[in-house]
Amino acid sequence: MEDTTLLKISFIVAAIGVGILIILGNVITLEESNIAKLDKKSLDKNVKIKGYIQNIQTFGSIKIIEIEDNTGKISVVVFDNKFSVKKGSIAEVDGKLTIREGKLQVNAETIRTVQV
Protein backbone atom coordinates (compact mmCIF):
# COMPACT_ATOMS: atom_id res chain seq x y z
CA MET A 1 0.00 0.00 0.00
CA GLU A 2 1.14 3.52 -0.63
CA ASP A 3 2.12 5.78 2.23
CA THR A 4 -0.55 8.34 1.31
CA THR A 5 -3.26 5.66 1.40
CA LEU A 6 -2.13 4.50 4.84
CA LEU A 7 -2.05 8.09 6.02
CA LYS A 8 -5.61 8.70 4.79
CA ILE A 9 -6.85 5.52 6.47
CA SER A 10 -5.12 6.53 9.72
CA PHE A 11 -6.78 9.95 9.71
CA ILE A 12 -10.20 8.46 8.99
CA VAL A 13 -9.89 5.89 11.80
CA ALA A 14 -8.65 8.59 14.21
CA ALA A 15 -11.56 10.88 13.29
CA ILE A 16 -14.06 8.07 13.83
CA GLY A 17 -12.47 7.29 17.22
CA VAL A 18 -12.66 10.92 18.32
CA GLY A 19 -16.29 11.09 17.20
CA ILE A 20 -17.16 8.00 19.22
CA LEU A 21 -15.45 9.45 22.30
CA ILE A 22 -17.39 12.70 21.96
CA ILE A 23 -20.68 10.84 21.64
CA LEU A 24 -19.92 8.61 24.64
CA GLY A 25 -18.87 11.63 26.69
CA ASN A 26 -22.27 13.21 26.10
CA VAL A 27 -24.24 10.02 26.69
CA ILE A 28 -22.52 8.64 29.79
CA THR A 29 -23.45 10.50 32.95
CA LEU A 30 -22.35 10.02 36.52
CA GLU A 31 -24.78 8.55 38.99
CA GLU A 32 -25.44 10.85 41.92
CA SER A 33 -23.86 9.64 45.18
CA ASN A 34 -24.94 10.17 48.76
CA ILE A 35 -22.13 11.89 50.64
CA ALA A 36 -22.09 9.16 53.31
CA LYS A 37 -21.40 6.51 50.64
CA LEU A 38 -18.20 8.21 49.47
CA ASP A 39 -15.18 6.36 50.81
CA LYS A 40 -11.51 5.67 50.11
CA LYS A 41 -12.46 3.03 47.52
CA SER A 42 -13.70 5.88 45.33
CA LEU A 43 -10.51 7.97 45.60
CA ASP A 44 -9.41 9.57 42.31
CA LYS A 45 -12.73 8.63 40.68
CA ASN A 46 -15.28 11.08 39.34
CA VAL A 47 -18.32 11.51 41.55
CA LYS A 48 -21.54 13.53 41.48
CA ILE A 49 -23.10 14.93 44.64
CA LYS A 50 -25.96 17.28 45.36
CA GLY A 51 -26.57 19.15 48.57
CA TYR A 52 -27.13 22.31 50.53
CA ILE A 53 -24.26 24.83 50.60
CA GLN A 54 -23.49 25.35 54.30
CA ASN A 55 -20.45 27.59 53.99
CA ILE A 56 -18.10 29.15 51.43
CA GLN A 57 -14.52 30.22 52.17
CA THR A 58 -12.46 32.06 49.57
CA PHE A 59 -8.67 31.98 49.43
CA GLY A 60 -7.62 34.00 46.37
CA SER A 61 -8.92 32.09 43.37
CA ILE A 62 -9.71 28.97 45.43
CA LYS A 63 -13.08 28.39 47.10
CA ILE A 64 -13.78 25.73 49.70
CA ILE A 65 -17.48 24.97 49.86
CA GLU A 66 -19.09 22.84 52.57
CA ILE A 67 -21.94 20.84 51.07
CA GLU A 68 -24.37 18.75 53.10
CA ASP A 69 -27.01 16.28 52.03
CA ASN A 70 -29.28 14.24 54.30
CA THR A 71 -26.49 11.64 54.79
CA GLY A 72 -23.41 13.74 55.54
CA LYS A 73 -21.15 16.68 54.80
CA ILE A 74 -18.08 17.13 52.56
CA SER A 75 -15.75 19.89 51.40
CA VAL A 76 -15.73 20.81 47.74
CA VAL A 77 -12.68 22.62 46.37
CA VAL A 78 -13.19 24.97 43.42
CA PHE A 79 -9.91 26.06 41.82
CA ASP A 80 -11.20 29.01 39.81
CA ASN A 81 -13.88 31.63 40.01
CA LYS A 82 -15.85 30.62 36.93
CA PHE A 83 -18.55 28.97 39.06
CA SER A 84 -20.93 31.25 40.94
CA VAL A 85 -22.81 29.72 43.87
CA LYS A 86 -24.22 31.18 47.07
CA LYS A 87 -24.46 30.00 50.64
CA GLY A 88 -27.89 28.55 51.33
CA SER A 89 -28.49 27.31 47.78
CA ILE A 90 -28.60 23.73 46.54
CA ALA A 91 -25.70 22.75 44.31
CA GLU A 92 -24.85 19.82 42.08
CA VAL A 93 -21.13 19.03 41.86
CA ASP A 94 -19.22 16.82 39.45
CA GLY A 95 -15.61 16.26 40.42
CA LYS A 96 -12.83 13.96 41.53
CA LEU A 97 -12.82 12.49 45.03
CA THR A 98 -9.52 13.17 46.77
CA ILE A 99 -8.15 13.17 50.29
CA ARG A 100 -6.38 16.00 52.10
CA GLU A 101 -5.17 15.94 55.67
CA GLY A 102 -7.04 12.67 56.22
CA LYS A 103 -10.41 14.02 55.06
CA LEU A 104 -12.26 13.26 51.85
CA GLN A 105 -12.98 16.18 49.55
CA VAL A 106 -14.26 16.70 46.02
CA ASN A 107 -12.18 18.71 43.57
CA ALA A 108 -14.94 20.29 41.49
CA GLU A 109 -14.86 20.09 37.72
CA THR A 110 -18.35 21.59 37.45
CA ILE A 111 -20.67 23.05 40.05
CA ARG A 112 -24.09 24.52 39.43
CA THR A 113 -27.04 25.73 41.44
CA VAL A 114 -30.19 23.63 41.06
CA GLN A 115 -33.83 24.29 41.89
CA VAL A 116 -35.74 21.86 44.06
N, C-alpha and C positions, 0 to 999 in steps of 0.2 A: 504494500500500500504506500501511497505517496505521503510525504510528511504533511502536506497541506490538508489532505483528506483526514489524517489522524488528528490534526489540530482542530479541524471543523467538528469532528465527532466529539472530541474532548470538550469543546466549548458548549456544544448542544447538551451533552450529558451533565455538565456542571450547571448550566442554566436550568435544566429540569430539576436537578437536586436542590438548587436554591429555591425554586418555585415550590417544591414539596415542603421544604422547611418553613417557608413563609405561611403556607396554608395550614400546616400543623400547628404553628405558633399561634395562629388566630383561632383554631378550633379547640385546642387543648387548654383547659382552664384548671386552676388550682381549686381543690376542694377546701372550703372554709374549715378551719380548725378551732376548737375550743382552746382557750389559753391553757387550761389545766392539763390538756392532753399533750402539750408541747414538752418534749424531754430531750435528753442528750442523744437519743437515737436519731433525732431529726436534725442534728447539727449540720450546718452547711447545706441544708436543703431549703428549697423555696417553700414558703408557707403563706397562707392567707388567714388573716384574723379580722374580726370586726368587734368594735367595742366603744365604750364611752371614754372620751378624752378627759382624764382626771387632772392632768397637769402638763404644762409645757415649759421647759427651760431652754433658753437660747444661749449658746456659747459661740459667738461669731457667726459663722455660716452653718453651724451644727445645731440641730434641735434635738432634745431628748423629750419624748412624749410618753407619758404614762397612760396606758390604755387598759381598761378593765371591762371584762364581760362578766356574765353571771357565774363563771367558773374560776376566775382568777385575774391576776394583774401582770403586765409585762411592760418593759421599757422598749420603745421604738426609737431608733436613731435615724434621723434624717440629715443627710450630709450636704444638702444645699437648700436654698430658700425657694425653690420653684413650686413647692407644695404649700398651699395656704389652708391651715385648719385652725379652729378655735377651741379653747377649753370649753367643755360642756357639750360639744357636738359629738355625733356618732361618726366614727371613721372606719373605713375599710383599708387594710394595709396588705400589700403584697411585698414580700421581702425574704431575705435569707436569715435563717435562725443561726445565731452565733452565741458565744459565751464570753463574758468580760467580768473579771474579778469574781468568778464563781457563779455569776447570775446569767440566766438566759436573757437574750435580747433579740429583737428583730431589726436588721439593717434594712430600712425601707427602700424599695425600688420604686413603688408607687404608693401614694396615700391620697384618699379622697373622702370628702364628707358625703354621707349618705342620709337619706330621709327614711324615717321609720314609718 
